[in-house]
């Protein structure tokens, strides 16, 4: 898991398990946007929803810095559902 337990950061989840626009990753991939302070994130790391219940295993991650304001930097994470 990334970060200490209870150290929750804001993020965004695009739930597209049955539609995938990336031919390299195949179906069932979710795209997450997580706080840039977690960089670096490696394949096989896990990202979980605050309070538990849902988690994803990282397949690929890329840092997306802003050209205008570092406060809106984020990490784009492609992941598949994982056991909690």
Backbone atoms as SQL, in Angstrom:
CREATE TABLE atoms (id INTEGER PRIMARY KEY, chain TEXT, resi INTEGER, resn TEXT, atom TEXT, x REAL, y REAL, z REAL);
INSERT INTO atoms VALUES
  (1, 'A', 1, 'UNK', 'N', 0.846, -1.170, 0.000),
  (2, 'A', 1, 'UNK', 'CA', 0.000, 0.000, 0.000),
  (3, 'A', 1, 'UNK', 'C', 0.889, 1.229, 0.000),
  (4, 'A', 2, 'UNK', 'N', 0.401, 2.292, -0.602),
  (5, 'A', 2, 'UNK', 'CA', 1.156, 3.531, -0.655),
  (6, 'A', 2, 'UNK', 'C', 0.806, 4.401, 0.530),
  (7, 'A', 3, 'UNK', 'N', 1.804, 4.958, 1.175),
  (8, 'A', 3, 'UNK', 'CA', 1.572, 5.840, 2.305),
  (9, 'A', 3, 'UNK', 'C', 1.263, 5.062, 3.571),
  (10, 'A', 4, 'UNK', 'N', 1.249, 5.775, 4.672),
  (11, 'A', 4, 'UNK', 'CA', 0.924, 5.181, 5.958),
  (12, 'A', 4, 'UNK', 'C', -0.584, 4.978, 6.064),
  (13, 'A', 5, 'UNK', 'N', -0.994, 4.003, 6.852),
  (14, 'A', 5, 'UNK', 'CA', -2.423, 3.779, 7.078),
  (15, 'A', 5, 'UNK', 'C', -3.027, 5.057, 7.642),
  (16, 'A', 6, 'UNK', 'N', -4.127, 5.480, 7.084),
  (17, 'A', 6, 'UNK', 'CA', -4.795, 6.690, 7.535),
  (18, 'A', 6, 'UNK', 'C', -4.281, 7.954, 6.867),
  (19, 'A', 7, 'UNK', 'N', -3.229, 7.844, 6.065),
  (20, 'A', 7, 'UNK', 'CA', -2.684, 9.002, 5.358),
  (21, 'A', 7, 'UNK', 'C', -3.358, 9.080, 3.989),
  (22, 'A', 8, 'UNK', 'N', -4.586, 9.545, 3.963),
  (23, 'A', 8, 'UNK', 'CA', -5.378, 9.527, 2.747),
  (24, 'A', 8, 'UNK', 'C', -5.153, 10.782, 1.938),
  (25, 'A', 9, 'UNK', 'N', -5.073, 10.625, 0.646),
  (26, 'A', 9, 'UNK', 'CA', -4.891, 11.737, -0.275),
  (27, 'A', 9, 'UNK', 'C', -6.077, 11.767, -1.226),
  (28, 'A', 10, 'UNK', 'N', -6.422, 12.945, -1.722),
  (29, 'A', 10, 'UNK', 'CA', -7.530, 13.008, -2.684),
  (30, 'A', 10, 'UNK', 'C', -7.159, 12.331, -3.999),
  (31, 'A', 11, 'UNK', 'N', -8.148, 11.864, -4.705),
  (32, 'A', 11, 'UNK', 'CA', -7.900, 11.228, -5.987),
  (33, 'A', 11, 'UNK', 'C', -9.171, 11.139, -6.801),
  (34, 'A', 12, 'UNK', 'N', -9.063, 10.563, -7.982),
  (35, 'A', 12, 'UNK', 'CA', -10.211, 10.427, -8.881),
  (36, 'A', 12, 'UNK', 'C', -10.135, 9.037, -9.485),
  (37, 'A', 13, 'UNK', 'N', -11.295, 8.424, -9.671),
  (38, 'A', 13, 'UNK', 'CA', -11.365, 7.082, -10.239),
  (39, 'A', 13, 'UNK', 'C', -12.281, 7.117, -11.452),
  (40, 'A', 14, 'UNK', 'N', -11.816, 6.591, -12.564),
  (41, 'A', 14, 'UNK', 'CA', -12.658, 6.424, -13.747),
  (42, 'A', 14, 'UNK', 'C', -12.970, 4.944, -13.839),
  (43, 'A', 15, 'UNK', 'N', -14.217, 4.606, -13.562),
  (44, 'A', 15, 'UNK', 'CA', -14.633, 3.206, -13.547),
  (45, 'A', 15, 'UNK', 'C', -15.004, 2.766, -14.957),
  (46, 'A', 16, 'UNK', 'N', -14.082, 2.097, -15.617),
  (47, 'A', 16, 'UNK', 'CA', -14.324, 1.605, -16.975),
  (48, 'A', 16, 'UNK', 'C', -13.881, 0.160, -17.093),
  (49, 'A', 17, 'UNK', 'N', -14.371, -0.721, -16.237),
  (50, 'A', 17, 'UNK', 'CA', -13.878, -2.093, -16.271),
  (51, 'A', 17, 'UNK', 'C', -14.255, -2.867, -17.525),
  (52, 'A', 18, 'UNK', 'N', -15.300, -2.448, -18.218),
  (53, 'A', 18, 'UNK', 'CA', -15.709, -3.222, -19.400),
  (54, 'A', 18, 'UNK', 'C', -15.346, -2.528, -20.706),
  (55, 'A', 19, 'UNK', 'N', -14.792, -1.320, -20.629),
  (56, 'A', 19, 'UNK', 'CA', -14.374, -0.592, -21.829),
  (57, 'A', 19, 'UNK', 'C', -12.957, -0.114, -21.589),
  (58, 'A', 20, 'UNK', 'N', -12.091, -0.337, -22.552),
  (59, 'A', 20, 'UNK', 'CA', -10.714, 0.079, -22.361),
  (60, 'A', 20, 'UNK', 'C', -10.180, 0.654, -23.649),
  (61, 'A', 21, 'UNK', 'N', -9.660, 1.875, -23.588),
  (62, 'A', 21, 'UNK', 'CA', -9.157, 2.529, -24.779),
  (63, 'A', 21, 'UNK', 'C', -7.700, 2.251, -25.071),
  (64, 'A', 22, 'UNK', 'N', -7.044, 1.426, -24.247),
  (65, 'A', 22, 'UNK', 'CA', -5.632, 1.157, -24.430),
  (66, 'A', 22, 'UNK', 'C', -5.440, -0.310, -24.813),
  (67, 'A', 23, 'UNK', 'N', -5.034, -0.546, -26.047),
  (68, 'A', 23, 'UNK', 'CA', -4.855, -1.914, -26.526),
  (69, 'A', 23, 'UNK', 'C', -3.755, -2.681, -25.821),
  (70, 'A', 24, 'UNK', 'N', -2.807, -1.964, -25.203),
  (71, 'A', 24, 'UNK', 'CA', -1.704, -2.634, -24.508),
  (72, 'A', 24, 'UNK', 'C', -2.132, -3.264, -23.191),
  (73, 'A', 25, 'UNK', 'N', -3.134, -2.685, -22.540),
  (74, 'A', 25, 'UNK', 'CA', -3.508, -3.177, -21.216),
  (75, 'A', 25, 'UNK', 'C', -4.718, -4.094, -21.227),
  (76, 'A', 26, 'UNK', 'N', -5.509, -4.030, -22.278),
  (77, 'A', 26, 'UNK', 'CA', -6.662, -4.926, -22.381),
  (78, 'A', 26, 'UNK', 'C', -7.842, -4.508, -21.531),
  (79, 'A', 27, 'UNK', 'N', -8.907, -5.300, -21.552),
  (80, 'A', 27, 'UNK', 'CA', -10.129, -4.949, -20.814),
  (81, 'A', 27, 'UNK', 'C', -9.956, -5.109, -19.304),
  (82, 'A', 28, 'UNK', 'N', -10.812, -4.443, -18.582),
  (83, 'A', 28, 'UNK', 'CA', -10.801, -4.566, -17.134),
  (84, 'A', 28, 'UNK', 'C', -9.834, -3.631, -16.434),
  (85, 'A', 29, 'UNK', 'N', -9.284, -2.677, -17.143),
  (86, 'A', 29, 'UNK', 'CA', -8.326, -1.749, -16.548),
  (87, 'A', 29, 'UNK', 'C', -9.056, -0.491, -16.091),
  (88, 'A', 30, 'UNK', 'N', -8.695, -0.038, -14.908),
  (89, 'A', 30, 'UNK', 'CA', -9.252, 1.190, -14.350),
  (90, 'A', 30, 'UNK', 'C', -8.175, 2.261, -14.412),
  (91, 'A', 31, 'UNK', 'N', -8.587, 3.500, -14.576),
  (92, 'A', 31, 'UNK', 'CA', -7.647, 4.619, -14.585),
  (93, 'A', 31, 'UNK', 'C', -7.896, 5.443, -13.331),
  (94, 'A', 32, 'UNK', 'N', -6.838, 5.619, -12.537),
  (95, 'A', 32, 'UNK', 'CA', -6.922, 6.360, -11.293),
  (96, 'A', 32, 'UNK', 'C', -6.030, 7.593, -11.392),
  (97, 'A', 33, 'UNK', 'N', -6.426, 8.657, -10.740),
  (98, 'A', 33, 'UNK', 'CA', -5.572, 9.842, -10.604),
  (99, 'A', 33, 'UNK', 'C', -5.295, 9.990, -9.118),
  (100, 'A', 34, 'UNK', 'N', -4.022, 9.924, -8.737),
  (101, 'A', 34, 'UNK', 'CA', -3.668, 9.989, -7.320),
  (102, 'A', 34, 'UNK', 'C', -2.683, 11.131, -7.069),
  (103, 'A', 35, 'UNK', 'N', -2.547, 11.503, -5.806),
  (104, 'A', 35, 'UNK', 'CA', -1.712, 12.614, -5.381),
  (105, 'A', 35, 'UNK', 'C', -0.265, 12.422, -5.837),
  (106, 'A', 36, 'UNK', 'N', 0.320, 13.471, -6.398),
  (107, 'A', 36, 'UNK', 'CA', 1.687, 13.399, -6.933),
  (108, 'A', 36, 'UNK', 'C', 2.736, 13.146, -5.852),
  (109, 'A', 37, 'UNK', 'N', 2.409, 13.398, -4.593),
  (110, 'A', 37, 'UNK', 'CA', 3.382, 13.172, -3.528),
  (111, 'A', 37, 'UNK', 'C', 3.697, 11.687, -3.335),
  (112, 'A', 38, 'UNK', 'N', 2.896, 10.793, -3.928),
  (113, 'A', 38, 'UNK', 'CA', 3.147, 9.356, -3.830),
  (114, 'A', 38, 'UNK', 'C', 4.189, 8.879, -4.830),
  (115, 'A', 39, 'UNK', 'N', 4.628, 9.736, -5.739),
  (116, 'A', 39, 'UNK', 'CA', 5.593, 9.337, -6.757),
  (117, 'A', 39, 'UNK', 'C', 6.922, 8.995, -6.099),
  (118, 'A', 40, 'UNK', 'N', 7.610, 7.928, -6.481),
  (119, 'A', 40, 'UNK', 'CA', 7.274, 7.014, -7.562),
  (120, 'A', 40, 'UNK', 'C', 6.345, 5.884, -7.113),
  (121, 'A', 41, 'UNK', 'N', 5.540, 5.426, -8.038),
  (122, 'A', 41, 'UNK', 'CA', 4.669, 4.264, -7.843),
  (123, 'A', 41, 'UNK', 'C', 5.152, 3.196, -8.814),
  (124, 'A', 42, 'UNK', 'N', 5.258, 1.973, -8.350),
  (125, 'A', 42, 'UNK', 'CA', 5.768, 0.879, -9.180),
  (126, 'A', 42, 'UNK', 'C', 4.663, -0.126, -9.489),
  (127, 'A', 43, 'UNK', 'N', 4.869, -0.889, -10.552),
  (128, 'A', 43, 'UNK', 'CA', 3.945, -1.982, -10.872),
  (129, 'A', 43, 'UNK', 'C', 3.873, -2.912, -9.669),
  (130, 'A', 44, 'UNK', 'N', 2.666, -3.397, -9.386),
  (131, 'A', 44, 'UNK', 'CA', 2.347, -4.304, -8.277),
  (132, 'A', 44, 'UNK', 'C', 2.085, -3.577, -6.962),
  (133, 'A', 45, 'UNK', 'N', 2.356, -2.256, -6.863),
  (134, 'A', 45, 'UNK', 'CA', 1.910, -1.503, -5.693),
  (135, 'A', 45, 'UNK', 'C', 0.389, -1.534, -5.673),
  (136, 'A', 46, 'UNK', 'N', -0.198, -1.247, -4.531),
  (137, 'A', 46, 'UNK', 'CA', -1.655, -1.201, -4.444),
  (138, 'A', 46, 'UNK', 'C', -2.136, 0.177, -4.027),
  (139, 'A', 47, 'UNK', 'N', -3.251, 0.588, -4.600),
  (140, 'A', 47, 'UNK', 'CA', -3.939, 1.830, -4.254),
  (141, 'A', 47, 'UNK', 'C', -5.300, 1.421, -3.721),
  (142, 'A', 48, 'UNK', 'N', -5.685, 1.967, -2.555),
  (143, 'A', 48, 'UNK', 'CA', -6.950, 1.561, -1.923),
  (144, 'A', 48, 'UNK', 'C', -7.829, 2.774, -1.645),
  (145, 'A', 49, 'UNK', 'N', -9.140, 2.532, -1.628),
  (146, 'A', 49, 'UNK', 'CA', -10.115, 3.551, -1.268),
  (147, 'A', 49, 'UNK', 'C', -10.064, 3.758, 0.240),
  (148, 'A', 50, 'UNK', 'N', -10.157, 5.012, 0.670),
  (149, 'A', 50, 'UNK', 'CA', -10.166, 5.312, 2.099),
  (150, 'A', 50, 'UNK', 'C', -11.290, 4.540, 2.772),
  (151, 'A', 51, 'UNK', 'N', -10.984, 3.902, 3.888),
  (152, 'A', 51, 'UNK', 'CA', -11.980, 3.115, 4.604),
  (153, 'A', 51, 'UNK', 'C', -12.035, 1.671, 4.149),
  (154, 'A', 52, 'UNK', 'N', -11.226, 1.308, 3.163),
  (155, 'A', 52, 'UNK', 'CA', -11.172, -0.076, 2.694),
  (156, 'A', 52, 'UNK', 'C', -12.312, -0.428, 1.767),
  (157, 'A', 53, 'UNK', 'N', -12.360, -1.681, 1.395),
  (158, 'A', 53, 'UNK', 'CA', -13.437, -2.163, 0.544),
  (159, 'A', 53, 'UNK', 'C', -13.071, -2.309, -0.909),
  (160, 'A', 54, 'UNK', 'N', -12.178, -1.461, -1.416),
  (161, 'A', 54, 'UNK', 'CA', -11.808, -1.561, -2.820),
  (162, 'A', 54, 'UNK', 'C', -10.336, -1.175, -2.973),
  (163, 'A', 55, 'UNK', 'N', -9.617, -1.980, -3.747),
  (164, 'A', 55, 'UNK', 'CA', -8.204, -1.720, -3.985),
  (165, 'A', 55, 'UNK', 'C', -7.847, -2.113, -5.411),
  (166, 'A', 56, 'UNK', 'N', -6.765, -1.549, -5.911),
  (167, 'A', 56, 'UNK', 'CA', -6.304, -1.832, -7.261),
  (168, 'A', 56, 'UNK', 'C', -4.821, -2.143, -7.237),
  (169, 'A', 57, 'UNK', 'N', -4.402, -3.076, -8.079),
  (170, 'A', 57, 'UNK', 'CA', -2.986, -3.395, -8.264),
  (171, 'A', 57, 'UNK', 'C', -2.488, -2.572, -9.457),
  (172, 'A', 58, 'UNK', 'N', -1.424, -1.841, -9.246),
  (173, 'A', 58, 'UNK', 'CA', -0.878, -0.955, -10.272),
  (174, 'A', 58, 'UNK', 'C', -0.243, -1.779, -11.397),
  (175, 'A', 59, 'UNK', 'N', -0.617, -1.429, -12.615),
  (176, 'A', 59, 'UNK', 'CA', -0.003, -2.023, -13.804),
  (177, 'A', 59, 'UNK', 'C', 1.052, -1.062, -14.353),
  (178, 'A', 60, 'UNK', 'N', 0.665, 0.218, -14.414),
  (179, 'A', 60, 'UNK', 'CA', 1.550, 1.232, -14.979),
  (180, 'A', 60, 'UNK', 'C', 1.177, 2.575, -14.349),
  (181, 'A', 61, 'UNK', 'N', 2.177, 3.414, -14.117),
  (182, 'A', 61, 'UNK', 'CA', 1.921, 4.736, -13.547),
  (183, 'A', 61, 'UNK', 'C', 2.824, 5.763, -14.214),
  (184, 'A', 62, 'UNK', 'N', 2.299, 6.971, -14.366),
  (185, 'A', 62, 'UNK', 'CA', 3.112, 8.047, -14.928),
  (186, 'A', 62, 'UNK', 'C', 2.781, 9.352, -14.218),
  (187, 'A', 63, 'UNK', 'N', 3.829, 10.087, -13.885),
  (188, 'A', 63, 'UNK', 'CA', 3.666, 11.379, -13.237),
  (189, 'A', 63, 'UNK', 'C', 3.218, 12.388, -14.275),
  (190, 'A', 64, 'UNK', 'N', 2.179, 13.155, -13.963),
  (191, 'A', 64, 'UNK', 'CA', 1.635, 14.153, -14.880),
  (192, 'A', 64, 'UNK', 'C', 1.780, 15.546, -14.253),
  (193, 'A', 65, 'UNK', 'N', 2.946, 16.169, -14.433),
  (194, 'A', 65, 'UNK', 'CA', 3.142, 17.492, -13.854),
  (195, 'A', 65, 'UNK', 'C', 2.416, 18.565, -14.663),
  (196, 'A', 66, 'UNK', 'N', 1.999, 19.597, -13.971),
  (197, 'A', 66, 'UNK', 'CA', 1.349, 20.735, -14.617),
  (198, 'A', 66, 'UNK', 'C', 2.409, 21.747, -15.045),
  (199, 'A', 67, 'UNK', 'N', 2.204, 22.368, -16.190),
  (200, 'A', 67, 'UNK', 'CA', 3.096, 23.432, -16.640),
  (201, 'A', 67, 'UNK', 'C', 2.800, 24.748, -15.926),
  (202, 'A', 68, 'UNK', 'N', 1.668, 24.801, -15.225),
  (203, 'A', 68, 'UNK', 'CA', 1.212, 26.063, -14.650),
  (204, 'A', 68, 'UNK', 'C', 1.263, 26.120, -13.138),
  (205, 'A', 69, 'UNK', 'N', 0.963, 25.005, -12.453),
  (206, 'A', 69, 'UNK', 'CA', 0.889, 25.029, -10.994),
  (207, 'A', 69, 'UNK', 'C', 1.132, 23.634, -10.442),
  (208, 'A', 70, 'UNK', 'N', 2.190, 23.451, -9.640),
  (209, 'A', 70, 'UNK', 'CA', 2.471, 22.121, -9.101),
  (210, 'A', 70, 'UNK', 'C', 1.384, 21.592, -8.161),
  (211, 'A', 71, 'UNK', 'N', 0.496, 22.456, -7.717),
  (212, 'A', 71, 'UNK', 'CA', -0.594, 22.012, -6.838),
  (213, 'A', 71, 'UNK', 'C', -1.564, 21.082, -7.563),
  (214, 'A', 72, 'UNK', 'N', -1.544, 21.104, -8.892),
  (215, 'A', 72, 'UNK', 'CA', -2.470, 20.232, -9.633),
  (216, 'A', 72, 'UNK', 'C', -1.756, 19.082, -10.340),
  (217, 'A', 73, 'UNK', 'N', -0.498, 18.840, -9.976),
  (218, 'A', 73, 'UNK', 'CA', 0.197, 17.645, -10.477),
  (219, 'A', 73, 'UNK', 'C', -0.542, 16.403, -9.983),
  (220, 'A', 74, 'UNK', 'N', -0.485, 15.332, -10.744),
  (221, 'A', 74, 'UNK', 'CA', -1.085, 14.068, -10.311),
  (222, 'A', 74, 'UNK', 'C', -0.351, 12.914, -10.961),
  (223, 'A', 75, 'UNK', 'N', -0.660, 11.721, -10.485),
  (224, 'A', 75, 'UNK', 'CA', -0.109, 10.498, -11.071),
  (225, 'A', 75, 'UNK', 'C', -1.263, 9.761, -11.752),
  (226, 'A', 76, 'UNK', 'N', -1.083, 9.452, -13.029),
  (227, 'A', 76, 'UNK', 'CA', -2.067, 8.639, -13.753),
  (228, 'A', 76, 'UNK', 'C', -1.684, 7.186, -13.531),
  (229, 'A', 77, 'UNK', 'N', -2.625, 6.423, -12.977),
  (230, 'A', 77, 'UNK', 'CA', -2.371, 5.025, -12.643),
  (231, 'A', 77, 'UNK', 'C', -3.336, 4.140, -13.421),
  (232, 'A', 78, 'UNK', 'N', -2.800, 3.204, -14.171),
  (233, 'A', 78, 'UNK', 'CA', -3.612, 2.163, -14.792),
  (234, 'A', 78, 'UNK', 'C', -3.502, 0.948, -13.890),
  (235, 'A', 79, 'UNK', 'N', -4.654, 0.402, -13.487),
  (236, 'A', 79, 'UNK', 'CA', -4.649, -0.657, -12.494),
  (237, 'A', 79, 'UNK', 'C', -5.791, -1.638, -12.724),
  (238, 'A', 80, 'UNK', 'N', -5.662, -2.786, -12.095),
  (239, 'A', 80, 'UNK', 'CA', -6.732, -3.779, -12.135),
  (240, 'A', 80, 'UNK', 'C', -7.190, -4.042, -10.700),
  (241, 'A', 81, 'UNK', 'N', -8.441, -4.484, -10.524),
  (242, 'A', 81, 'UNK', 'CA', -8.935, -4.739, -9.172),
  (243, 'A', 81, 'UNK', 'C', -8.035, -5.730, -8.430),
  (244, 'A', 82, 'UNK', 'N', -7.839, -5.474, -7.135),
  (245, 'A', 82, 'UNK', 'CA', -6.995, -6.326, -6.288),
  (246, 'A', 82, 'UNK', 'C', -7.775, -6.734, -5.050),
  (247, 'A', 83, 'UNK', 'N', -7.325, -7.774, -4.405),
  (248, 'A', 83, 'UNK', 'CA', -7.919, -8.180, -3.141),
  (249, 'A', 83, 'UNK', 'C', -7.509, -7.216, -2.056),
  (250, 'A', 84, 'UNK', 'N', -8.448, -6.900, -1.160),
  (251, 'A', 84, 'UNK', 'CA', -8.156, -5.966, -0.066),
  (252, 'A', 84, 'UNK', 'C', -7.582, -6.724, 1.094);
